[in-house]
Amino acid sequence: MTTSKHIILIILTLSLLLCNVCIYAATVNYSVRGKVIDKQSRQPVAYANVVVTGISGKGASTDSLGIFHIEQVPPGIYRFEATLIGYKSAVTSEYLVSASTPFIEIEMEEDENMLAAIVVTPSPFRKTVESPVSMRIIGLQEIEKSPGGNRDISRIVRAYPGVSFSPIGYRNDLIVRGGSPSENRFYMDGIEIPNINHFATQGASGGPVSIVNA
């Protein structure tokens, strides 16, 4: 009889422990962090409202740096919607909210219909900075999804019209509108970088991979 009582007591104890584990697993929530930026200027969008679709009243506002932090989000698959006056509503793709939820970046596009009239006044000072023939903004998602790009900006740029590359070996030289690779200039935050490539050949301009962090 004593042995049977001990067995029953052990079974009851294990049952209570399993119940506590199940209750804890059912009630655990996670926090979600991210950033809202302007799609064209890549600048942070302050004081935008970000909500979790499918959960009423669950959301947060971005701070002056465009960062938002949503607490106590139940585990699951959700989309996030960002809204702000003067911008079109932006809805992200589906994210799995768990202990390893990635940092979410939401791109918002200005709504021309919501913008008020502005007055443009020319500056009396003449600027002599060279203007580019054309400008393209490359987002991080485009860099990551580019086939064969290997997160190398030079390899992604050569897929644009008017840009070609050197067929010699494992290199990422850029031939822009028929010009030699040595005729190109590279700037980062207004500062010229003479050579942006790792393992560049001496006397040449290209290399196997770019040193610029995507």
N, C-alpha and C positions, 0 to 999 in steps of 0.2 A: 504493500500500500504506500509506503514512504517513497519508493521509486516512482510509482505512478503519479504521486503528487508533485514530485520534482519535475517530471516530464511535462505535466500540465502547466506548471509555473513557468517553465522555460518557453513553452509554446505561446503562452499569453504575453510574456515579455517580448518575444520576437515579433508578435503581431502588433503590439503597441509601437515598437520601433519602426516597423514598416509603415504603419499609418502616419507616424510623424514625418517620415521621409517623403511620403506621397503628398501630404498636406504642404510641406515646404516646397516641393517641386512644383506644385500647382499654383503657389502664391508668389514665386520668385519673379521679379520684374527687372528690367534693364534700362539703362539710360542711353540716349541717342544724341550724338553730337554731329554738327555739320556746319556748313557755311553757305551763304547765299551771295552770288556774285552777278554782276552785269554781264550779259552774254557778249557784248561788243567791246566794252572797255576793260573787262576783267577786273573791275574794281568792286569792293564789297558793297552790298546793299544793306543799309542800316534800317532797323526798325520795321522789318518785314515780318509778317505773320506766317508761321510754319505750323501746320496741323498734320496729325496722323489720320489719313483717310480710313474710315471704318470704325474709329473710336471717337465718340462725341466728346468735345471739350478737352481733348488731349492735344496740347500744342505749346508753342512758346514764340517769343519775339526775338529777332536778332539784335545784337548790341551794335555799338558804333563801328565795330570791325566786321560786321556781317555774320558773327558766330551765334548759333543757337544751341540750346541744350534742353532736351526734353527728358524729364525724369519719369520713372515708374511706368515704362511701356511694357505690356505683357509680351511674352515671346510669341512670334508668329511672323507672317509675311505681310508687309504693309507697303503702301505708297505714301509719299509725303508731298503736300501741296503748299506752295508759297504764294502769298498774295500781298500786293502793295499798290496804293494809288499811283497811277502813272506807269504801271507795268502790267503786262499780261500775266495771268495766273499760270504758274509752272507746276507740273506734276512729274515726279520722278518715276523711274522704273521701280519694280518691286525689290524690296530689300528684306533680308531675313534678319529679324531682330533677335539676337542671342547674346551670349557672352563675348562673341567676337564680331560684333556689328562694326562694319567699316565706317570711316569718316565720310559723311554724305555731303556732296557738293551739288547745289541747285543753281542752275543758270536761269536768269530772268531776262526777258526781252522787253524793251520799252514799248508802250502802247502810244502810237502817234495820235490816236483819237482822244486820248486823255490829257495830252500836253497842252499847256496854255501858249499863247503867242509870245514870241520873244523878239527882242530888238538886237540886231547885230551891228556893232560899231567897229569899224576897222581901226587897227592900231596905227598911230602916226610913225612908229618905228618900223623900219624895213628889216626883215629877217633874211639872212643870206644862207640859211641852212638848206642843204640839198633836199629836194622832195623826191620820194620814191615814185617810180613809174606806176606801181600798183602795190597794194598792201593786202595781206591775208593773215587772219588770226587763226592760229592752230591751237585747239583746246587739248587738254590732257587726255580726254577720252578718245579723240581722233588719233593721238600719238600711240595710245595703248592698243587700239583696234586696227591699226594699219598693218596689213599683211606683209611680212618680210621687213618691216621697218626696224625691228629690234630696239624700239624706243630711241632711235637715232633720228634727230630732227633733220639732218642733212638728207637721209634716205627718204624721208617723207616729203620734203620740199621738192625733190627731183621728180615727183609724180605730177607736179603742176604744169600747166601749159607754158611753153617757152623755156622749160628747164630740162636739161638732159644730164647724163653722168658719164664718167669715163669708163669705157669697157675694159680697161686694163686692170686685171686682177681684182683683189679684194680691197676696193677703195670707195670712198664716198665723195669724190670731187664733184663740184657742181658746175655745169656749163650753162650759163644763163644767156639765152638769146644768141647763141653762137659764140659767146665770149670765152676766153680762156679761164680756167679755174683760178688762176693767179690774179685775175682782174676783180674778183669778188671781195667785198668787205663784210665783216661781221661785227655787229654792235650788240652790247648787252647793257641795258639801262643807260644808253648814251655813251658808253665807253667802248672804243674799238678794241677788238680782240684780234691780234695778228694771225693766230692760228688756233682754230677751235678743235683740232683733231688730236687724238692719241696716236702715237707711233707714226708720225708724219715722216715722209721721205725727205731727206735733206735736199734743200733747193726746190722742193715742190710744195704744193698747197694742201694736198689732201692726205687722208689717212684711213685706217680701217673703220674707226668709230669716233663719234663726236664726244668731246669732253663736257658738253653742255648738259646739265641735268634736266631731264624732261619735266 
